[in-house]
């Protein structure tokens, strides 16, 4: 009987500690979400097109580069990509793809429709011809833009990009990762909690091996953190992630591309598998493949300077 008061006091202390931890986490979550929504508010414009509303932002000056974000992105990820790997002396335009932020997605939409929507955006802006830079799942619509509208694309650069579907075991595992990411991206609280408490596991889902994550320098970790932070808030992007996970890949249709094409890909990417790069290189006439032995799907952060140099050479050609 003597032990009961002591046990009750211990239980009360544990309950109080749990309550404090929950309240602290809730306050941190609310603060981060407020900052995330403020970061994207009022930073873009929206154009009405026959394919739905298209949100975009722009910056820089010089020849125009259309920068197409990956899954989980939006115009803000496109801007981050432009500032990270584009050389100076270019104007960049970064749209939000279907279902991301303020860009709408219609029932039955395809990557073909997204390619046509890019053209509608360029028409609205009075731009005839652009270079195109696409990251990850921005690849399919970028490839179809080049294939369906060859007169609008002066060059194409694919960075860790998705290209073709497959049914083997490695692709099945990558698809499982994609499905898990789709679930995480449905709610702000899911994404925030997992990326806050289980950052390394999330990066593994995102296509980076533990070896790559462990070897990141301070600068590379900072850029990786920006990539993760810029996917907050995820709720306004959920429809886009779902669309990406269901839409058909361009596959052999990319053989119609005539634009000079540069492909940058890591051989250890577990999300957008390296076979995407080799397929694109062997199917697009004259395409040039630059492979990296490590970097996974964090290649943009791991090889930032090398990628920027390759893109600069490609654009100047």
C-alpha positions as YAML, in Angstrom:
chain: A
units: angstrom
residues:
- id: 1
  name: UNK
  ca: [0.00, 0.00, 0.00]
- id: 2
  name: UNK
  ca: [2.95, 2.33, 0.75]
- id: 3
  name: UNK
  ca: [4.11, 2.20, -2.86]
- id: 4
  name: UNK
  ca: [0.87, 3.49, -4.32]
- id: 5
  name: UNK
  ca: [1.45, 7.22, -3.57]
- id: 6
  name: UNK
  ca: [4.95, 7.02, -5.07]
- id: 7
  name: UNK
  ca: [3.62, 5.23, -8.13]
- id: 8
  name: UNK
  ca: [0.82, 7.77, -8.49]
- id: 9
  name: UNK
  ca: [3.33, 10.64, -8.27]
- id: 10
  name: UNK
  ca: [5.52, 9.00, -10.94]
- id: 11
  name: UNK
  ca: [2.52, 8.46, -13.22]
- id: 12
  name: UNK
  ca: [1.50, 12.08, -12.73]
- id: 13
  name: UNK
  ca: [5.02, 13.28, -13.62]
- id: 14
  name: UNK
  ca: [5.06, 11.10, -16.75]
- id: 15
  name: UNK
  ca: [1.63, 12.36, -17.82]
- id: 16
  name: UNK
  ca: [2.73, 15.95, -17.24]
- id: 17
  name: UNK
  ca: [5.91, 15.42, -19.25]
- id: 18
  name: UNK
  ca: [3.95, 13.87, -22.12]
- id: 19
  name: UNK
  ca: [1.49, 16.75, -22.06]
- id: 20
  name: UNK
  ca: [4.31, 19.30, -22.16]
- id: 21
  name: UNK
  ca: [5.95, 17.47, -25.07]
- id: 22
  name: UNK
  ca: [2.65, 17.34, -26.99]
- id: 23
  name: UNK
  ca: [1.96, 21.02, -26.41]
- id: 24
  name: UNK
  ca: [5.50, 21.96, -27.44]
- id: 25
  name: UNK
  ca: [5.23, 19.88, -30.63]
- id: 26
  name: UNK
  ca: [1.84, 21.41, -31.43]
- id: 27
  name: UNK
  ca: [3.20, 24.94, -30.99]
- id: 28
  name: UNK
  ca: [6.20, 24.12, -33.19]
- id: 29
  name: UNK
  ca: [3.93, 22.62, -35.85]
- id: 30
  name: UNK
  ca: [1.60, 25.63, -35.86]
- id: 31
  name: UNK
  ca: [4.58, 28.00, -36.10]
- id: 32
  name: UNK
  ca: [6.12, 26.10, -39.02]
- id: 33
  name: UNK
  ca: [2.81, 25.90, -40.88]
- id: 34
  name: UNK
  ca: [2.19, 29.61, -40.42]
- id: 35
  name: UNK
  ca: [5.62, 30.34, -41.89]
- id: 36
  name: UNK
  ca: [5.07, 27.88, -44.75]
- id: 37
  name: UNK
  ca: [1.74, 29.38, -45.81]
- id: 38
  name: UNK
  ca: [3.15, 32.91, -45.50]
- id: 39
  name: UNK
  ca: [6.13, 31.93, -47.68]
- id: 40
  name: UNK
  ca: [3.94, 31.07, -50.68]
- id: 41
  name: UNK
  ca: [1.28, 33.73, -50.19]
- id: 42
  name: UNK
  ca: [1.30, 36.56, -52.73]
- id: 43
  name: UNK
  ca: [4.44, 35.31, -54.50]
- id: 44
  name: UNK
  ca: [2.85, 34.11, -57.74]
- id: 45
  name: UNK
  ca: [0.39, 34.94, -60.49]
- id: 46
  name: UNK
  ca: [-2.39, 32.81, -62.00]
- id: 47
  name: UNK
  ca: [-3.31, 32.57, -65.69]
- id: 48
  name: UNK
  ca: [-6.54, 31.04, -66.96]
- id: 49
  name: UNK
  ca: [-5.98, 28.55, -69.82]
- id: 50
  name: UNK
  ca: [-8.18, 26.05, -71.68]
- id: 51
  name: UNK
  ca: [-6.60, 23.38, -69.44]
- id: 52
  name: UNK
  ca: [-7.31, 25.13, -66.15]
- id: 53
  name: UNK
  ca: [-5.63, 27.76, -64.04]
- id: 54
  name: UNK
  ca: [-1.83, 27.84, -64.20]
- id: 55
  name: UNK
  ca: [0.14, 29.48, -61.40]
- id: 56
  name: UNK
  ca: [3.65, 30.74, -62.04]
- id: 57
  name: UNK
  ca: [6.42, 33.02, -60.88]
- id: 58
  name: UNK
  ca: [9.46, 34.37, -62.72]
- id: 59
  name: UNK
  ca: [12.83, 35.98, -62.15]
- id: 60
  name: UNK
  ca: [16.19, 36.82, -63.68]
- id: 61
  name: UNK
  ca: [16.84, 38.27, -67.10]
- id: 62
  name: UNK
  ca: [18.11, 36.99, -70.43]
- id: 63
  name: UNK
  ca: [17.13, 33.98, -72.54]
- id: 64
  name: UNK
  ca: [14.10, 32.22, -71.05]
- id: 65
  name: UNK
  ca: [14.19, 28.86, -69.25]
- id: 66
  name: UNK
  ca: [10.95, 27.11, -68.29]
- id: 67
  name: UNK
  ca: [11.70, 25.38, -64.97]
- id: 68
  name: UNK
  ca: [9.42, 22.44, -64.17]
- id: 69
  name: UNK
  ca: [9.29, 21.15, -60.59]
- id: 70
  name: UNK
  ca: [9.07, 17.60, -59.33]
- id: 71
  name: UNK
  ca: [6.51, 15.79, -57.17]
- id: 72
  name: UNK
  ca: [5.75, 17.59, -53.94]
- id: 73
  name: UNK
  ca: [6.83, 20.88, -55.47]
- id: 74
  name: UNK
  ca: [5.20, 23.92, -56.96]
- id: 75
  name: UNK
  ca: [6.37, 27.29, -58.24]
- id: 76
  name: UNK
  ca: [8.48, 27.65, -55.08]
- id: 77
  name: UNK
  ca: [10.41, 24.44, -55.76]
- id: 78
  name: UNK
  ca: [10.86, 25.60, -59.35]
- id: 79
  name: UNK
  ca: [12.33, 28.86, -58.09]
- id: 80
  name: UNK
  ca: [14.65, 26.97, -55.72]
- id: 81
  name: UNK
  ca: [15.76, 24.75, -58.60]
- id: 82
  name: UNK
  ca: [16.42, 27.78, -60.81]
- id: 83
  name: UNK
  ca: [18.46, 29.54, -58.15]
- id: 84
  name: UNK
  ca: [20.38, 26.36, -57.36]
- id: 85
  name: UNK
  ca: [21.48, 25.07, -60.77]
- id: 86
  name: UNK
  ca: [20.78, 27.73, -63.40]
- id: 87
  name: UNK
  ca: [23.76, 29.92, -64.32]
- id: 88
  name: UNK
  ca: [23.51, 33.70, -64.24]
- id: 89
  name: UNK
  ca: [22.19, 35.53, -67.29]
- id: 90
  name: UNK
  ca: [18.89, 33.70, -67.78]
- id: 91
  name: UNK
  ca: [15.28, 34.55, -67.14]
- id: 92
  name: UNK
  ca: [13.39, 31.69, -65.54]
- id: 93
  name: UNK
  ca: [9.66, 30.95, -65.42]
- id: 94
  name: UNK
  ca: [8.49, 28.46, -62.80]
- id: 95
  name: UNK
  ca: [4.89, 27.20, -63.10]
- id: 96
  name: UNK
  ca: [3.07, 25.07, -60.58]
- id: 97
  name: UNK
  ca: [2.01, 21.87, -62.35]
- id: 98
  name: UNK
  ca: [-1.53, 20.46, -62.31]
- id: 99
  name: UNK
  ca: [-2.87, 20.14, -58.76]
- id: 100
  name: UNK
  ca: [-0.05, 22.04, -57.09]
- id: 101
  name: UNK
  ca: [-0.85, 25.11, -55.00]
- id: 102
  name: UNK
  ca: [-3.10, 27.36, -57.13]
- id: 103
  name: UNK
  ca: [-2.85, 25.39, -60.38]
- id: 104
  name: UNK
  ca: [-5.98, 23.35, -60.97]
- id: 105
  name: UNK
  ca: [-6.22, 19.73, -62.07]
- id: 106
  name: UNK
  ca: [-9.23, 18.48, -64.01]
- id: 107
  name: UNK
  ca: [-10.70, 15.01, -64.01]
- id: 108
  name: UNK
  ca: [-8.99, 12.86, -66.62]
- id: 109
  name: UNK
  ca: [-6.05, 15.25, -67.03]
- id: 110
  name: UNK
  ca: [-2.88, 13.84, -68.58]
- id: 111
  name: UNK
  ca: [0.74, 14.87, -68.93]
- id: 112
  name: UNK
  ca: [-0.15, 15.79, -72.53]
- id: 113
  name: UNK
  ca: [-2.63, 18.32, -71.16]
- id: 114
  name: UNK
  ca: [0.03, 19.70, -68.86]
- id: 115
  name: UNK
  ca: [2.36, 20.14, -71.84]
- id: 116
  name: UNK
  ca: [-0.36, 22.02, -73.71]
- id: 117
  name: UNK
  ca: [-0.94, 24.19, -70.62]
- id: 118
  name: UNK
  ca: [2.72, 25.22, -70.67]
- id: 119
  name: UNK
  ca: [2.22, 26.43, -74.23]
- id: 120
  name: UNK
  ca: [-0.86, 28.41, -73.17]
- id: 121
  name: UNK
  ca: [1.22, 30.02, -70.41]
- id: 122
  name: UNK
  ca: [4.00, 30.92, -72.85]
- id: 123
  name: UNK
  ca: [1.42, 32.36, -75.26]
- id: 124
  name: UNK
  ca: [0.00, 34.50, -72.46]
- id: 125
  name: UNK
  ca: [3.48, 35.79, -71.67]
- id: 126
  name: UNK
  ca: [4.28, 36.43, -75.33]
- id: 127
  name: UNK
  ca: [7.18, 33.97, -75.32]
- id: 128
  name: UNK
  ca: [7.75, 31.91, -78.44]
- id: 129
  name: UNK
  ca: [10.73, 29.74, -77.59]
- id: 130
  name: UNK
  ca: [12.24, 28.46, -74.32]
- id: 131
  name: UNK
  ca: [14.86, 26.16, -72.94]
- id: 132
  name: UNK
  ca: [13.29, 23.63, -70.56]
- id: 133
  name: UNK
  ca: [14.73, 22.32, -67.28]
- id: 134
  name: UNK
  ca: [12.76, 19.56, -65.52]
- id: 135
  name: UNK
  ca: [13.31, 17.87, -62.18]
- id: 136
  name: UNK
  ca: [12.10, 14.40, -61.17]
- id: 137
  name: UNK
  ca: [8.40, 13.95, -61.98]
- id: 138
  name: UNK
  ca: [8.45, 17.19, -63.91]
- id: 139
  name: UNK
  ca: [10.15, 15.08, -66.57]
- id: 140
  name: UNK
  ca: [7.08, 13.48, -68.23]
- id: 141
  name: UNK
  ca: [5.31, 16.75, -69.05]
- id: 142
  name: UNK
  ca: [8.59, 18.39, -70.10]
- id: 143
  name: UNK
  ca: [9.33, 15.52, -72.47]
- id: 144
  name: UNK
  ca: [5.86, 15.73, -73.97]
- id: 145
  name: UNK
  ca: [6.19, 19.49, -74.36]
- id: 146
  name: UNK
  ca: [9.32, 18.89, -76.44]
- id: 147
  name: UNK
  ca: [7.70, 16.04, -78.39]
- id: 148
  name: UNK
  ca: [4.34, 17.71, -79.08]
- id: 149
  name: UNK
  ca: [5.53, 21.29, -79.54]
- id: 150
  name: UNK
  ca: [9.05, 21.05, -80.98]
- id: 151
  name: UNK
  ca: [8.94, 24.63, -82.26]
- id: 152
  name: UNK
  ca: [8.56, 25.95, -78.68]
- id: 153
  name: UNK
  ca: [11.55, 24.14, -77.11]
- id: 154
  name: UNK
  ca: [15.10, 25.20, -77.92]
- id: 155
  name: UNK
  ca: [16.74, 22.70, -75.55]
- id: 156
  name: UNK
  ca: [15.77, 20.20, -72.87]
- id: 157
  name: UNK
  ca: [17.53, 19.32, -69.62]
- id: 158
  name: UNK
  ca: [16.35, 16.41, -67.48]
- id: 159
  name: UNK
  ca: [17.57, 16.25, -63.87]
- id: 160
  name: UNK
  ca: [16.85, 12.99, -62.02]
- id: 161
  name: UNK
  ca: [13.74, 12.81, -64.17]
- id: 162
  name: UNK
  ca: [11.05, 10.21, -64.65]
- id: 163
  name: UNK
  ca: [10.65, 9.07, -68.25]
- id: 164
  name: UNK
  ca: [9.25, 5.58, -68.71]
- id: 165
  name: UNK
  ca: [7.20, 2.96, -66.89]
- id: 166
  name: UNK
  ca: [8.46, -0.53, -66.03]
- id: 167
  name: UNK
  ca: [7.15, -3.67, -64.37]
- id: 168
  name: UNK
  ca: [10.26, -5.27, -62.87]
- id: 169
  name: UNK
  ca: [10.97, -5.71, -59.14]
- id: 170
  name: UNK
  ca: [13.16, -2.62, -58.77]
- id: 171
  name: UNK
  ca: [10.45, -0.44, -60.28]
- id: 172
  name: UNK
  ca: [7.85, -2.11, -58.06]
- id: 173
  name: UNK
  ca: [9.90, -1.10, -55.02]
- id: 174
  name: UNK
  ca: [10.25, 2.46, -56.33]
- id: 175
  name: UNK
  ca: [6.49, 2.53, -56.91]
- id: 176
  name: UNK
  ca: [5.95, 1.51, -53.28]
- id: 177
  name: UNK
  ca: [8.09, 4.45, -52.22]
- id: 178
  name: UNK
  ca: [6.01, 6.71, -54.46]
- id: 179
  name: UNK
  ca: [2.78, 5.40, -52.95]
- id: 180
  name: UNK
  ca: [4.10, 5.97, -49.42]
- id: 181
  name: UNK
  ca: [5.09, 9.53, -50.33]
- id: 182
  name: UNK
  ca: [1.64, 10.11, -51.83]
- id: 183
  name: UNK
  ca: [0.08, 9.14, -48.49]
- id: 184
  name: UNK
  ca: [2.44, 11.37, -46.52]
- id: 185
  name: UNK
  ca: [1.67, 14.30, -48.81]
- id: 186
  name: UNK
  ca: [-2.06, 14.21, -48.11]
- id: 187
  name: UNK
  ca: [-1.94, 16.13, -44.80]
- id: 188
  name: UNK
  ca: [0.30, 18.91, -43.50]
- id: 189
  name: UNK
  ca: [0.62, 17.21, -40.12]
- id: 190
  name: UNK
  ca: [1.72, 13.87, -41.64]
- id: 191
  name: UNK
  ca: [4.48, 15.46, -43.65]
- id: 192
  name: UNK
  ca: [5.62, 17.78, -40.89]
- id: 193
  name: UNK
  ca: [5.77, 15.03, -38.26]
- id: 194
  name: UNK
  ca: [7.66, 12.56, -40.45]
- id: 195
  name: UNK
  ca: [10.17, 15.06, -41.83]
- id: 196
  name: UNK
  ca: [10.74, 16.47, -38.34]
- id: 197
  name: UNK
  ca: [11.03, 13.25, -36.34]
- id: 198
  name: UNK
  ca: [12.17, 10.76, -38.99]
- id: 199
  name: UNK
  ca: [14.24, 12.84, -41.43]
- id: 200
  name: UNK
  ca: [16.64, 10.05, -42.49]
- id: 201
  name: UNK
  ca: [13.80, 7.60, -43.13]
- id: 202
  name: UNK
  ca: [12.00, 10.22, -45.18]
- id: 203
  name: UNK
  ca: [15.13, 10.85, -47.27]
- id: 204
  name: UNK
  ca: [15.34, 7.11, -47.87]
- id: 205
  name: UNK
  ca: [11.77, 7.21, -49.23]
- id: 206
  name: UNK
  ca: [12.78, 10.24, -51.28]
- id: 207
  name: UNK
  ca: [15.36, 8.18, -53.15]
- id: 208
  name: UNK
  ca: [18.61, 8.70, -51.23]
- id: 209
  name: UNK
  ca: [20.60, 5.84, -49.72]
- id: 210
  name: UNK
  ca: [21.79, 5.98, -46.12]
- id: 211
  name: UNK
  ca: [25.35, 6.29, -47.41]
- id: 212
  name: UNK
  ca: [24.49, 9.40, -49.40]
- id: 213
  name: UNK
  ca: [22.66, 10.97, -46.46]
- id: 214
  name: UNK
  ca: [25.53, 10.22, -44.06]
- id: 215
  name: UNK
  ca: [28.08, 11.79, -46.41]
- id: 216
  name: UNK
  ca: [26.30, 15.12, -46.94]
- id: 217
  name: UNK
  ca: [28.37, 18.19, -46.17]
- id: 218
  name: UNK
  ca: [26.99, 21.11, -44.16]
- id: 219
  name: UNK
  ca: [26.13, 23.00, -47.36]
- id: 220
  name: UNK
  ca: [24.51, 19.94, -48.91]
- id: 221
  name: UNK
  ca: [22.46, 19.36, -45.76]
- id: 222
  name: UNK
  ca: [21.32, 22.96, -45.84]
- id: 223
  name: UNK
  ca: [20.15, 22.66, -49.45]
- id: 224
  name: UNK
  ca: [18.47, 19.33, -48.70]
- id: 225
  name: UNK
  ca: [16.66, 20.94, -45.78]
- id: 226
  name: UNK
  ca: [15.48, 23.72, -48.10]
- id: 227
  name: UNK
  ca: [14.09, 21.16, -50.53]
- id: 228
  name: UNK
  ca: [12.18, 19.49, -47.69]
- id: 229
  name: UNK
  ca: [11.02, 22.79, -46.20]
- id: 230
  name: UNK
  ca: [9.84, 24.10, -49.58]
- id: 231
  name: UNK
  ca: [7.43, 21.19, -49.86]
- id: 232
  name: UNK
  ca: [5.55, 22.60, -46.88]
- id: 233
  name: UNK
  ca: [2.63, 23.09, -46.80]
- id: 234
  name: UNK
  ca: [1.71, 19.82, -48.50]
- id: 235
  name: UNK
  ca: [-2.08, 19.96, -48.35]
- id: 236
  name: UNK
  ca: [-2.33, 22.42, -51.29]
- id: 237
  name: UNK
  ca: [-0.06, 20.06, -53.26]
- id: 238
  name: UNK
  ca: [-1.81, 16.78, -52.46]
- id: 239
  name: UNK
  ca: [-3.91, 16.71, -55.64]
- id: 240
  name: UNK
  ca: [-0.77, 17.21, -57.72]
- id: 241
  name: UNK
  ca: [1.10, 14.38, -56.03]
- id: 242
  name: UNK
  ca: [-1.87, 12.08, -56.58]
- id: 243
  name: UNK
  ca: [-2.04, 13.12, -60.24]
- id: 244
  name: UNK
  ca: [1.68, 12.42, -60.70]
- id: 245
  name: UNK
  ca: [1.32, 8.96, -59.19]
- id: 246
  name: UNK
  ca: [-1.49, 8.00, -61.61]
- id: 247
  name: UNK
  ca: [-0.73, 9.71, -64.95]
- id: 248
  name: UNK
  ca: [0.79, 7.66, -67.75]
- id: 249
  name: UNK
  ca: [4.47, 8.12, -68.57]
- id: 250
  name: UNK
  ca: [5.52, 9.19, -72.10]
- id: 251
  name: UNK
  ca: [7.63, 6.06, -72.76]
- id: 252
  name: UNK
  ca: [8.55, 5.55, -76.46]
- id: 253
  name: UNK
  ca: [6.83, 8.77, -77.54]
- id: 254
  name: UNK
  ca: [9.98, 10.67, -76.60]
- id: 255
  name: UNK
  ca: [11.60, 9.41, -79.81]
- id: 256
  name: UNK
  ca: [9.89, 12.35, -81.53]
- id: 257
  name: UNK
  ca: [11.95, 14.91, -79.60]
- id: 258
  name: UNK
  ca: [14.27, 16.99, -81.78]
- id: 259
  name: UNK
  ca: [15.54, 19.50, -79.20]
- id: 260
  name: UNK
  ca: [19.13, 19.08, -77.95]
- id: 261
  name: UNK
  ca: [18.74, 17.08, -74.75]
- id: 262
  name: UNK
  ca: [20.96, 16.80, -71.67]
- id: 263
  name: UNK
  ca: [20.24, 14.07, -69.11]
- id: 264
  name: UNK
  ca: [21.70, 14.26, -65.60]
- id: 265
  name: UNK
  ca: [21.12, 11.28, -63.32]
- id: 266
  name: UNK
  ca: [22.68, 9.37, -60.43]
- id: 267
  name: UNK
  ca: [23.14, 5.64, -60.83]
- id: 268
  name: UNK
  ca: [22.08, 5.06, -57.19]
- id: 269
  name: UNK
  ca: [18.74, 6.89, -57.41]
- id: 270
  name: UNK
  ca: [16.13, 4.60, -55.82]
- id: 271
  name: UNK
  ca: [13.06, 6.73, -56.62]
- id: 272
  name: UNK
  ca: [13.52, 7.70, -60.27]
- id: 273
  name: UNK
  ca: [15.64, 4.75, -61.30]
- id: 274
  name: UNK
  ca: [18.71, 5.19, -63.48]
- id: 275
  name: UNK
  ca: [17.04, 3.21, -66.25]
- id: 276
  name: UNK
  ca: [14.95, 6.32, -66.91]
- id: 277
  name: UNK
  ca: [18.15, 8.09, -67.92]
- id: 278
  name: UNK
  ca: [19.50, 5.29, -70.09]
- id: 279
  name: UNK
  ca: [16.12, 4.87, -71.79]
- id: 280
  name: UNK
  ca: [15.93, 8.58, -72.56]
- id: 281
  name: UNK
  ca: [19.51, 8.64, -73.81]
- id: 282
  name: UNK
  ca: [18.93, 5.71, -76.15]
- id: 283
  name: UNK
  ca: [15.53, 6.91, -77.40]
- id: 284
  name: UNK
  ca: [15.90, 10.69, -77.88]
- id: 285
  name: UNK
  ca: [18.01, 11.34, -80.99]
- id: 286
  name: UNK
  ca: [21.35, 12.90, -80.09]
- id: 287
  name: UNK
  ca: [20.68, 13.05, -76.34]
- id: 288
  name: UNK
  ca: [23.70, 13.34, -74.05]
- id: 289
  name: UNK
  ca: [23.77, 11.48, -70.73]
- id: 290
  name: UNK
  ca: [25.96, 12.61, -67.82]
- id: 291
  name: UNK
  ca: [25.96, 9.98, -65.08]
- id: 292
  name: UNK
  ca: [26.97, 10.41, -61.45]
- id: 293
  name: UNK
  ca: [27.99, 7.40, -59.34]
- id: 294
  name: UNK
  ca: [26.35, 8.74, -56.17]
- id: 295
  name: UNK
  ca: [23.80, 11.28, -55.08]
- id: 296
  name: UNK
  ca: [20.57, 9.32, -55.36]
- id: 297
  name: UNK
  ca: [17.51, 11.51, -55.80]
- id: 298
  name: UNK
  ca: [19.36, 14.25, -53.90]
- id: 299
  name: UNK
  ca: [21.68, 14.70, -56.88]
- id: 300
  name: UNK
  ca: [20.82, 18.39, -57.15]
- id: 301
  name: UNK
  ca: [22.25, 18.95, -53.65]
- id: 302
  name: UNK
  ca: [25.16, 16.50, -53.85]
- id: 303
  name: UNK
  ca: [26.50, 17.63, -57.24]
- id: 304
  name: UNK
  ca: [25.22, 21.20, -57.41]
- id: 305
  name: UNK
  ca: [28.32, 22.79, -58.92]
- id: 306
  name: UNK
  ca: [28.91, 20.04, -61.49]
- id: 307
  name: UNK
  ca: [25.26, 20.16, -62.54]
- id: 308
  name: UNK
  ca: [25.31, 23.94, -62.87]
- id: 309
  name: UNK
  ca: [28.41, 23.70, -65.08]
- id: 310
  name: UNK
  ca: [26.86, 21.04, -67.31]
- id: 311
  name: UNK
  ca: [23.64, 23.03, -67.68]
- id: 312
  name: UNK
  ca: [25.57, 26.19, -68.54]
- id: 313
  name: UNK
  ca: [27.51, 24.37, -71.29]
- id: 314
  name: UNK
  ca: [24.30, 22.85, -72.63]
- id: 315
  name: UNK
  ca: [22.42, 26.15, -72.72]
- id: 316
  name: UNK
  ca: [25.29, 28.00, -74.38]
- id: 317
  name: UNK
  ca: [25.46, 25.40, -77.12]
...
